[in-house]
Amino acid sequence: MSFSVFSFFRRFLSRFHASHREDAVALTIVEAQELENIFALLLLGSFVGLPSPPTFLAVELLPFMERELKILNRRAEDAGDMLAEMCGTIGID
């Protein structure tokens, strides 16, 4: 009997751990996407009225920013509410 209770708790904790790990991965992905957006805005901030970094720095980094530019373009087309997206990821109703 004690063995079945032990195995029940072991399975319960394993599922609990897997569930929280999936939530942590989802939040990490959202945070990484936001950091990419912030980096792109810092580098190309002059397009939206933010102070821009020195031109030589922006020009040197531009070839490496193809992915970020595609992300910025897609985000501008979608224009979703990031706060609502984050609340949905966290699970706030």
Secondary structure, DSSP 8 states (H G I E B T S, - for coil): -HHHHHHHHHHHHHHHHHHHHHHHHHHHHHHHHHHHHHHHHHHTGGGTTS----HHHHHHHGGGGHHHHHHHHHHHHH---HHHHHHHHHT--
